[in-house]
């Protein structure tokens, strides 16, 4: 939303697309028109949680597959849900080559070319700690990674840090490893100027119905 504001200079996001599914928006808005809600029953449409089947990156990609024309997702979202990696009925036959990235210069590229064709760069998830606890937390996690990481000595039984029966329980299931950042890395330097500016732009839309949801989710 912050990136959109920087380009259009207004907060009427529902004027950009004739229809869509933006969980958390006003249910009477066109931005909720394509939402399908929960498989368990009606009344959950456009809720900003997993009751809405088009919620989150995978949900947005599903919306593209079933109803939409475009979706704002990560390149990894496409990769994770094509080629048989997602066995759900809506995704099991999808092919990565059937989807393209829309570049800011008006061209299109394959999903594998995201390095040179993207709307923005999103930093990897990080672990945040109080300054006086940072060194202890860092060392504890790195020690645990040696045992329970993907190549850990114990990640063969019931517990691994980067995989879980419940999706993304502790860390994202597609996490490769934890990186050791420099001491006293600030959130501004880690996130980068572009990302911080986009988040700051959200404040320009303080009356937007979608702002509270985006801020809560860290979008």
Long-range contacts (C-beta under 8 A, 24 or more apart in sequence): 1-201, 1-202, 1-205, 1-208, 1-210, 1-211, 1-214, 1-219, 2-197, 2-198, 2-199, 2-200, 2-201, 2-202, 2-214, 3-119, 3-120, 3-198, 3-201, 5-201, 5-202, 5-204, 5-205, 6-197, 6-198, 6-201, 11-204, 11-205, 11-207, 11-208, 11-211, 13-208, 13-210, 20-63, 20-68, 21-46, 21-52, 21-54, 21-59, 21-60, 21-63, 21-67, 21-68, 22-46, 22-210, 23-47, 23-48, 23-49, 23-52, 23-54, 23-55, 23-59, 23-213, 24-48, 24-209, 24-210, 24-212, 24-213, 24-214, 25-209, 25-210, 25-213, 26-209, 29-209, 31-210, 34-63, 34-67, 34-68, 48-213, 48-216, 48-217, 58-86, 62-90, 62-91, 64-99, 65-90, 65-91, 65-94, 66-90, 70-102, 72-119, 74-122, 75-101, 75-111, 75-112, 75-114, 75-118, 76-174, 78-111, 79-111, 80-174, 120-194, 120-195, 120-198, 121-192, 121-194, 121-195, 122-195, 123-190, 123-191, 123-192, 123-195, 124-179, 125-171, 125-172, 126-181, 126-190, 127-178, 128-187, 131-184, 134-183, 135-183, 138-180, 141-178, 142-178, 142-180, 145-177, 145-178, 149-177, 149-178, 150-176, 150-177
